[in-house]
Amino acid sequence: MLEMFSMAAVWLALAVVSTVLANRLKISMALMEICIGAVAGYAATTFISPDFFKADSGWIKFIAGTGAVLLTFLAGAELDSASMKRKISEVSVVGLIGFLAPFIGCSLLAYYILSWNLQASLLTGIALSTTSMAVVYAVMLEYGFNKTEYGKGILGACFVNDLGTVIALGLIFSPFTYKTVVFIVVCLVVFFALPKMTARLTRIYENNTAAIRTKWIVFILCALGALALWSGSEAVLPAYIAGMVLADSVGKDESFLHRMRTLTIGFLTPFYFLRAGLLVSIPAIMAAPMVFFILLAGKVVSKIFGLYPVIGVFRETKKERWYYTLMMSTGLTFGSISALFGLTHGIVDRGQYSFLIAAVIGSAVVPTIIANLAFLPSHLLHAPLADEELPQLDLID
């Protein structure tokens, strides 16, 4: 226990430093945590020990994974069903192109430019096709875009994009088994019953038992996460859908969301973002920087060429189009998961894995910094509600 508390103190100290620097430098806290994690990992490897931060310890991986799951749930809970219905065409088209453009572009790049074999090239396309729901939602939350129809559209498109990644990974590399069927059926049953069960528990016990709704939701997320991992999927996927299912009830309770954000961002997600940075091998990148730059440029450029014209159909101003495009160019969770899947199944070697991880994490940092510094559509934070978002009044003749 002494080692765990001591190491937790070290990680949270890095989180505090990241928050202070992010505030001073006016960039996203999540991105600063990734950068601090990468620098701290390099320093520890050089001067102390490669395993100093215990990034692969079970308890740290659990805290980091729980942070990703809860953050993804909150992103889903922020969605407004009425807004999403109005934006179904936008999020579907943008999300689908956001997956296909880098999947095709980066697969061809790895195969023809880097001369990787076909399976490694396809895995590269999958790993670099993602967006980062965690990073995008953290940025949306930090700037207040999560409350705007613009931000909700970006989050919806991110989900469709990552859903395409998960499906492609399963179809190409993972066999469809009875476990997949069990996972889908159980999720459908749970999602159908979840709103009524949550409402009933809240109504009966909210004044008698402390935090019953929080305990219930965390239980559901952990149970679905365990089922997802058992079936070969990922825990964050059912978490986002659970958030969407509860968006019309839980998502309207700002006090509850505030408490959940405090727990998630104050304690859990620093482990997730710091660990993402610690996975970067700076010496490997320095040894062959061109491979890293080729992969990073391949992802971002293919996203831009695929998405910018499409987003222009839905967004007119230059800042809005570029910010939307660059947010969709980020990557972290599913990209890292896909790269690790390739390593553990022998699809890529450790060197290829290091370059993929570095490119994925680089895509979480570089596009977001550029977007926030050069294209932040701050005018949307002060814009009046659109006509369809104004409250409807009953008129008496």
GUKOLBA-913636 format. One record per residue (C-alpha): residue number from 1; y, x, z; residue in three letters. Coordinates in nm, 2 decimals. Layout:
# residues N
(NUM; (Y; X; Z); ALA)
...
This chain:
# residues 397
(1; (0.00; 0.00; 0.00); MET)
(2; (0.24; 0.29; 0.07); LEU)
(3; (0.20; 0.42; -0.28); GLU)
(4; (0.26; 0.07; -0.43); MET)
(5; (0.57; 0.00; -0.23); PHE)
(6; (0.71; 0.35; -0.30); SER)
(7; (0.64; 0.32; -0.67); MET)
(8; (0.79; -0.03; -0.68); ALA)
(9; (1.11; 0.11; -0.51); ALA)
(10; (1.13; 0.38; -0.79); VAL)
(11; (1.09; 0.12; -1.06); TRP)
(12; (1.35; -0.11; -0.91); LEU)
(13; (1.59; 0.18; -0.86); ALA)
(14; (1.57; 0.24; -1.24); LEU)
(15; (1.63; -0.13; -1.29); ALA)
(16; (1.95; -0.11; -1.07); VAL)
(17; (2.07; 0.19; -1.27); VAL)
(18; (2.00; 0.01; -1.59); SER)
(19; (2.20; -0.29; -1.48); THR)
(20; (2.50; -0.08; -1.38); VAL)
(21; (2.50; 0.12; -1.71); LEU)
(22; (2.45; -0.20; -1.92); ALA)
(23; (2.75; -0.35; -1.75); ASN)
(24; (2.96; -0.04; -1.80); ARG)
(25; (2.86; 0.02; -2.16); LEU)
(26; (2.87; -0.36; -2.25); LYS)
(27; (2.52; -0.37; -2.40); ILE)
(28; (2.22; -0.59; -2.31); SER)
(29; (2.05; -0.52; -1.98); MET)
(30; (1.70; -0.55; -2.14); ALA)
(31; (1.78; -0.29; -2.40); LEU)
(32; (1.92; -0.05; -2.13); MET)
(33; (1.60; -0.09; -1.93); GLU)
(34; (1.40; 0.01; -2.23); ILE)
(35; (1.61; 0.31; -2.30); CYS)
(36; (1.61; 0.42; -1.93); ILE)
(37; (1.23; 0.38; -1.93); GLY)
(38; (1.19; 0.60; -2.23); ALA)
(39; (1.42; 0.87; -2.08); VAL)
(40; (1.26; 0.85; -1.74); ALA)
(41; (0.91; 0.88; -1.89); GLY)
(42; (1.01; 1.19; -2.09); TYR)
(43; (1.17; 1.35; -1.79); ALA)
(44; (0.86; 1.28; -1.57); ALA)
(45; (0.63; 1.41; -1.84); THR)
(46; (0.83; 1.73; -1.88); THR)
(47; (0.91; 1.81; -1.51); PHE)
(48; (0.66; 1.62; -1.29); ILE)
(49; (0.35; 1.45; -1.43); SER)
(50; (0.28; 1.23; -1.73); PRO)
(51; (0.13; 0.97; -1.49); ASP)
(52; (0.41; 0.98; -1.24); PHE)
(53; (0.53; 0.62; -1.29); PHE)
(54; (0.17; 0.48; -1.30); LYS)
(55; (0.26; 0.26; -1.60); ALA)
(56; (-0.10; 0.18; -1.67); ASP)
(57; (-0.18; 0.07; -1.31); SER)
(58; (-0.33; -0.27; -1.29); GLY)
(59; (-0.07; -0.41; -1.06); TRP)
(60; (0.23; -0.28; -1.27); ILE)
(61; (0.07; -0.42; -1.58); LYS)
(62; (0.02; -0.76; -1.41); PHE)
(63; (0.39; -0.77; -1.29); ILE)
(64; (0.51; -0.67; -1.63); ALA)
(65; (0.29; -0.92; -1.80); GLY)
(66; (0.39; -1.20; -1.56); THR)
(67; (0.75; -1.12; -1.64); GLY)
(68; (0.69; -1.16; -2.01); ALA)
(69; (0.51; -1.49; -1.96); VAL)
(70; (0.78; -1.64; -1.74); LEU)
(71; (1.06; -1.52; -1.96); LEU)
(72; (0.88; -1.67; -2.26); THR)
(73; (0.83; -2.00; -2.07); PHE)
(74; (1.20; -2.01; -1.99); LEU)
(75; (1.29; -1.95; -2.36); ALA)
(76; (1.07; -2.25; -2.45); GLY)
(77; (1.22; -2.47; -2.17); ALA)
(78; (1.57; -2.40; -2.30); GLU)
(79; (1.49; -2.57; -2.63); LEU)
(80; (1.63; -2.91; -2.69); ASP)
(81; (1.38; -3.14; -2.87); SER)
(82; (1.66; -3.33; -3.04); ALA)
(83; (1.82; -3.01; -3.16); SER)
(84; (1.49; -2.87; -3.28); MET)
(85; (1.41; -3.19; -3.48); LYS)
(86; (1.75; -3.15; -3.66); ARG)
(87; (1.67; -2.78; -3.72); LYS)
(88; (1.30; -2.81; -3.82); ILE)
(89; (1.37; -2.70; -4.17); SER)
(90; (1.58; -2.40; -4.06); GLU)
(91; (1.34; -2.26; -3.79); VAL)
(92; (1.04; -2.32; -4.02); SER)
(93; (1.18; -2.14; -4.33); VAL)
(94; (1.36; -1.86; -4.14); VAL)
(95; (1.06; -1.80; -3.91); GLY)
(96; (0.81; -1.79; -4.21); LEU)
(97; (1.02; -1.56; -4.41); ILE)
(98; (1.09; -1.35; -4.10); GLY)
(99; (0.71; -1.29; -4.08); PHE)
(100; (0.62; -1.26; -4.45); LEU)
(101; (0.89; -1.02; -4.56); ALA)
(102; (0.82; -0.73; -4.32); PRO)
(103; (0.44; -0.80; -4.32); PHE)
(104; (0.43; -0.75; -4.70); ILE)
(105; (0.70; -0.48; -4.71); GLY)
(106; (0.56; -0.26; -4.42); CYS)
(107; (0.20; -0.30; -4.53); SER)
(108; (0.29; -0.16; -4.88); LEU)
(109; (0.51; 0.11; -4.72); LEU)
(110; (0.23; 0.23; -4.49); ALA)
(111; (-0.03; 0.23; -4.77); TYR)
(112; (0.17; 0.38; -5.05); TYR)
(113; (0.43; 0.60; -4.88); ILE)
(114; (0.25; 0.71; -4.56); LEU)
(115; (-0.09; 0.71; -4.73); SER)
(116; (-0.26; 0.52; -4.44); TRP)
(117; (-0.58; 0.34; -4.51); ASN)
(118; (-0.59; -0.03; -4.59); LEU)
(119; (-0.68; -0.16; -4.25); GLN)
(120; (-0.42; 0.06; -4.08); ALA)
(121; (-0.16; -0.05; -4.33); SER)
(122; (-0.23; -0.42; -4.27); LEU)
(123; (-0.21; -0.37; -3.90); LEU)
(124; (0.13; -0.19; -3.95); THR)
(125; (0.25; -0.49; -4.14); GLY)
(126; (0.14; -0.72; -3.86); ILE)
(127; (0.29; -0.51; -3.58); ALA)
(128; (0.62; -0.47; -3.76); LEU)
(129; (0.65; -0.84; -3.87); SER)
(130; (0.73; -0.97; -3.52); THR)
(131; (1.04; -1.06; -3.34); THR)
(132; (1.09; -1.01; -2.97); SER)
(133; (1.12; -1.34; -2.79); MET)
(134; (1.17; -1.16; -2.46); ALA)
(135; (1.46; -0.94; -2.59); VAL)
(136; (1.62; -1.22; -2.79); VAL)
(137; (1.61; -1.47; -2.51); TYR)
(138; (1.74; -1.21; -2.26); ALA)
(139; (2.03; -1.15; -2.49); VAL)
(140; (2.09; -1.52; -2.56); MET)
(141; (2.09; -1.58; -2.18); LEU)
(142; (2.32; -1.29; -2.11); GLU)
(143; (2.59; -1.40; -2.36); TYR)
(144; (2.54; -1.77; -2.31); GLY)
(145; (2.40; -1.85; -2.66); PHE)
(146; (2.10; -2.02; -2.51); ASN)
(147; (2.32; -2.32; -2.45); LYS)
(148; (2.44; -2.34; -2.81); THR)
(149; (2.26; -2.50; -3.10); GLU)
(150; (2.30; -2.17; -3.28); TYR)
(151; (2.10; -1.98; -3.01); GLY)
(152; (1.84; -2.25; -2.99); LYS)
(153; (1.79; -2.22; -3.37); GLY)
(154; (1.73; -1.84; -3.33); ILE)
(155; (1.48; -1.89; -3.05); LEU)
(156; (1.29; -2.15; -3.25); GLY)
(157; (1.27; -1.93; -3.56); ALA)
(158; (1.15; -1.64; -3.34); CYS)
(159; (0.87; -1.86; -3.22); PHE)
(160; (0.76; -1.95; -3.57); VAL)
(161; (0.78; -1.59; -3.67); ASN)
(162; (0.56; -1.47; -3.38); ASP)
(163; (0.32; -1.76; -3.44); LEU)
(164; (0.27; -1.62; -3.79); GLY)
(165; (0.20; -1.28; -3.65); THR)
(166; (-0.06; -1.41; -3.40); VAL)
(167; (-0.24; -1.61; -3.67); ILE)
(168; (-0.24; -1.31; -3.91); ALA)
(169; (-0.38; -1.08; -3.65); LEU)
(170; (-0.66; -1.33; -3.57); GLY)
(171; (-0.75; -1.41; -3.93); LEU)
(172; (-0.75; -1.05; -4.05); ILE)
(173; (-0.90; -0.86; -3.76); PHE)
(174; (-1.04; -1.11; -3.50); SER)
(175; (-1.34; -1.34; -3.58); PRO)
(176; (-1.29; -1.71; -3.52); PHE)
(177; (-1.54; -1.79; -3.25); THR)
(178; (-1.62; -2.08; -3.02); TYR)
(179; (-1.38; -1.92; -2.77); LYS)
(180; (-1.10; -1.99; -3.01); THR)
(181; (-1.20; -2.35; -3.03); VAL)
(182; (-1.22; -2.39; -2.65); VAL)
(183; (-0.88; -2.23; -2.61); PHE)
(184; (-0.72; -2.46; -2.87); ILE)
(185; (-0.88; -2.78; -2.73); VAL)
(186; (-0.80; -2.70; -2.37); VAL)
(187; (-0.44; -2.62; -2.46); CYS)
(188; (-0.40; -2.94; -2.65); LEU)
(189; (-0.53; -3.14; -2.35); VAL)
(190; (-0.31; -2.95; -2.10); VAL)
(191; (0.01; -2.98; -2.31); PHE)
(192; (-0.05; -3.36; -2.36); PHE)
(193; (-0.09; -3.42; -1.98); ALA)
(194; (0.15; -3.16; -1.85); LEU)
(195; (0.48; -3.36; -1.86); PRO)
(196; (0.35; -3.66; -1.67); LYS)
(197; (0.16; -3.45; -1.42); MET)
(198; (0.46; -3.23; -1.36); THR)
(199; (0.69; -3.53; -1.32); ALA)
(200; (0.44; -3.70; -1.08); ARG)
(201; (0.40; -3.39; -0.86); LEU)
(202; (0.77; -3.33; -0.85); THR)
(203; (0.84; -3.70; -0.76); ARG)
(204; (0.59; -3.71; -0.47); ILE)
(205; (0.62; -3.37; -0.32); TYR)
(206; (0.96; -3.22; -0.40); GLU)
(207; (1.11; -3.33; -0.06); ASN)
(208; (0.80; -3.25; 0.14); ASN)
(209; (0.66; -2.92; 0.01); THR)
(210; (0.86; -2.61; -0.07); ALA)
(211; (0.88; -2.51; -0.44); ALA)
(212; (0.59; -2.73; -0.55); ILE)
(213; (0.71; -2.74; -0.91); ARG)
(214; (0.75; -2.36; -0.93); THR)
(215; (0.40; -2.31; -0.79); LYS)
(216; (0.25; -2.57; -1.02); TRP)
(217; (0.41; -2.42; -1.33); ILE)
(218; (0.32; -2.06; -1.24); VAL)
(219; (-0.04; -2.18; -1.18); PHE)
(220; (-0.05; -2.35; -1.53); ILE)
(221; (0.09; -2.04; -1.70); LEU)
(222; (-0.15; -1.81; -1.53); CYS)
(223; (-0.45; -2.04; -1.60); ALA)
(224; (-0.35; -2.07; -1.97); LEU)
(225; (-0.28; -1.70; -1.99); GLY)
(226; (-0.63; -1.62; -1.86); ALA)
(227; (-0.78; -1.86; -2.11); LEU)
(228; (-0.58; -1.71; -2.39); ALA)
(229; (-0.69; -1.35; -2.31); LEU)
(230; (-1.05; -1.47; -2.28); TRP)
(231; (-1.03; -1.62; -2.62); SER)
(232; (-0.87; -1.31; -2.78); GLY)
(233; (-0.52; -1.45; -2.80); SER)
(234; (-0.22; -1.35; -2.58); GLU)
(235; (-0.08; -1.50; -2.26); ALA)
(236; (0.27; -1.54; -2.39); VAL)
(237; (0.18; -1.78; -2.67); LEU)
(238; (0.08; -2.08; -2.45); PRO)
(239; (0.37; -2.00; -2.22); ALA)
(240; (0.62; -2.07; -2.49); TYR)
(241; (0.46; -2.39; -2.59); ILE)
(242; (0.44; -2.50; -2.23); ALA)
(243; (0.81; -2.44; -2.20); GLY)
(244; (0.88; -2.65; -2.51); MET)
(245; (0.66; -2.93; -2.37); VAL)
(246; (0.86; -2.94; -2.05); LEU)
(247; (1.20; -2.88; -2.21); ALA)
(248; (1.30; -3.25; -2.18); ASP)
(249; (1.23; -3.26; -1.81); SER)
(250; (1.23; -2.92; -1.64); VAL)
(251; (1.47; -2.78; -1.90); GLY)
(252; (1.74; -3.04; -1.79); LYS)
(253; (1.73; -2.92; -1.43); ASP)
(254; (1.98; -2.63; -1.43); GLU)
(255; (1.93; -2.56; -1.06); SER)
(256; (1.55; -2.51; -1.11); PHE)
(257; (1.60; -2.30; -1.42); LEU)
(258; (1.85; -2.08; -1.23); HIS)
(259; (1.60; -2.02; -0.95); ARG)
(260; (1.33; -1.93; -1.21); MET)
(261; (1.56; -1.70; -1.39); ARG)
(262; (1.65; -1.52; -1.06); THR)
(263; (1.29; -1.46; -0.99); LEU)
(264; (1.20; -1.35; -1.34); THR)
(265; (1.50; -1.14; -1.43); ILE)
(266; (1.56; -1.01; -1.08); GLY)
(267; (1.21; -0.88; -1.01); PHE)
(268; (0.96; -0.93; -1.29); LEU)
(269; (1.11; -0.84; -1.63); THR)
(270; (1.25; -0.50; -1.52); PRO)
(271; (0.89; -0.39; -1.50); PHE)
(272; (0.82; -0.53; -1.84); TYR)
(273; (1.12; -0.37; -2.02); PHE)
(274; (1.10; -0.04; -1.83); LEU)
(275; (0.72; -0.01; -1.91); ARG)
(276; (0.80; -0.08; -2.28); ALA)
(277; (1.03; 0.23; -2.27); GLY)
(278; (0.77; 0.44; -2.08); LEU)
(279; (0.52; 0.38; -2.36); LEU)
(280; (0.74; 0.57; -2.61); VAL)
(281; (0.63; 0.92; -2.67); SER)
(282; (0.95; 1.11; -2.74); ILE)
(283; (0.77; 1.44; -2.82); PRO)
(284; (0.55; 1.27; -3.08); ALA)
(285; (0.86; 1.12; -3.24); ILE)
(286; (1.04; 1.46; -3.23); MET)
(287; (0.73; 1.63; -3.39); ALA)
(288; (0.74; 1.40; -3.70); ALA)
(289; (1.07; 1.20; -3.69); PRO)
(290; (1.05; 1.09; -4.06); MET)
(291; (0.74; 0.87; -4.00); VAL)
(292; (0.93; 0.70; -3.72); PHE)
(293; (1.24; 0.65; -3.93); PHE)
(294; (1.04; 0.53; -4.23); ILE)
(295; (0.86; 0.26; -4.02); LEU)
(296; (1.17; 0.15; -3.84); LEU)
(297; (1.38; 0.14; -4.16); ALA)
(298; (1.09; -0.05; -4.33); GLY)
(299; (1.09; -0.32; -4.07); LYS)
(300; (1.46; -0.37; -4.04); VAL)
(301; (1.54; -0.34; -4.42); VAL)
(302; (1.26; -0.58; -4.52); SER)
(303; (1.38; -0.83; -4.25); LYS)
(304; (1.74; -0.81; -4.38); ILE)
(305; (1.65; -0.84; -4.75); PHE)
(306; (1.42; -1.13; -4.67); GLY)
(307; (1.63; -1.32; -4.42); LEU)
(308; (1.99; -1.26; -4.49); TYR)
(309; (2.00; -1.47; -4.81); PRO)
(310; (1.79; -1.75; -4.65); VAL)
(311; (2.00; -1.76; -4.34); ILE)
(312; (2.30; -1.79; -4.56); GLY)
(313; (2.18; -2.14; -4.66); VAL)
(314; (2.21; -2.25; -4.30); PHE)
(315; (2.50; -2.03; -4.18); ARG)
(316; (2.83; -1.98; -4.36); GLU)
(317; (3.02; -1.72; -4.17); THR)
(318; (2.94; -1.35; -4.21); LYS)
(319; (2.91; -1.28; -3.84); LYS)
(320; (2.67; -1.57; -3.78); GLU)
(321; (2.45; -1.46; -4.07); ARG)
(322; (2.43; -1.10; -3.97); TRP)
(323; (2.38; -1.17; -3.60); TYR)
(324; (2.10; -1.42; -3.68); TYR)
(325; (1.94; -1.17; -3.91); THR)
(326; (1.96; -0.87; -3.67); LEU)
(327; (1.82; -1.08; -3.38); MET)
(328; (1.53; -1.17; -3.60); MET)
(329; (1.48; -0.80; -3.68); SER)
(330; (1.39; -0.71; -3.32); THR)
(331; (1.04; -0.66; -3.20); GLY)
(332; (0.86; -0.58; -2.87); LEU)
(333; (0.59; -0.79; -2.72); THR)
(334; (0.37; -0.90; -3.01); PHE)
(335; (0.44; -0.58; -3.19); GLY)
(336; (0.32; -0.37; -2.90); SER)
(337; (0.02; -0.60; -2.85); ILE)
(338; (-0.08; -0.56; -3.22); SER)
(339; (-0.04; -0.18; -3.21); ALA)
(340; (-0.25; -0.16; -2.89); LEU)
(341; (-0.51; -0.39; -3.05); PHE)
(342; (-0.53; -0.15; -3.34); GLY)
(343; (-0.58; 0.15; -3.12); LEU)
(344; (-0.85; -0.01; -2.89); THR)
(345; (-1.04; -0.14; -3.20); HIS)
(346; (-1.02; 0.19; -3.39); GLY)
(347; (-0.80; 0.05; -3.67); ILE)
(348; (-0.53; 0.32; -3.61); VAL)
(349; (-0.56; 0.66; -3.43); ASP)
(350; (-0.34; 0.77; -3.14); ARG)
(351; (-0.08; 0.93; -3.36); GLY)
(352; (-0.04; 0.62; -3.57); GLN)
(353; (-0.02; 0.41; -3.26); TYR)
(354; (0.26; 0.63; -3.12); SER)
(355; (0.46; 0.59; -3.43); PHE)
(356; (0.41; 0.21; -3.44); LEU)
(357; (0.50; 0.17; -3.07); ILE)
(358; (0.81; 0.39; -3.12); ALA)
(359; (0.91; 0.18; -3.43); ALA)
(360; (0.85; -0.15; -3.25); VAL)
(361; (1.06; -0.04; -2.95); ILE)
(362; (1.33; 0.11; -3.17); GLY)
(363; (1.35; -0.22; -3.35); SER)
(364; (1.42; -0.38; -3.01); ALA)
(365; (1.71; -0.15; -2.95); VAL)
(366; (1.88; -0.06; -3.27); VAL)
(367; (1.93; -0.40; -3.44); PRO)
(368; (2.04; -0.56; -3.11); THR)
(369; (2.30; -0.29; -3.03); ILE)
(370; (2.44; -0.32; -3.38); ILE)
(371; (2.44; -0.70; -3.36); ALA)
(372; (2.62; -0.71; -3.03); ASN)
(373; (2.88; -0.45; -3.11); LEU)
(374; (2.96; -0.55; -3.47); ALA)
(375; (2.86; -0.91; -3.53); PHE)
(376; (2.87; -1.10; -3.20); LEU)
(377; (2.98; -1.45; -3.30); PRO)
(378; (3.18; -1.51; -2.98); SER)
(379; (3.36; -1.80; -3.14); HIS)
(380; (3.05; -2.01; -3.10); LEU)
(381; (3.06; -1.98; -2.72); LEU)
(382; (3.40; -2.16; -2.72); HIS)
(383; (3.34; -2.40; -3.01); ALA)
(384; (3.35; -2.78; -2.95); PRO)
(385; (3.03; -2.97; -2.97); LEU)
(386; (2.92; -3.08; -3.32); ALA)
(387; (2.94; -3.46; -3.39); ASP)
(388; (2.57; -3.50; -3.34); GLU)
(389; (2.58; -3.33; -3.00); GLU)
(390; (2.86; -3.55; -2.86); LEU)
(391; (2.75; -3.81; -2.61); PRO)
(392; (2.69; -4.15; -2.76); GLN)
(393; (2.90; -4.43; -2.61); LEU)
(394; (2.81; -4.80; -2.61); ASP)
(395; (3.09; -4.99; -2.77); LEU)
(396; (3.14; -5.36; -2.68); ILE)
(397; (3.30; -5.58; -2.94); ASP)
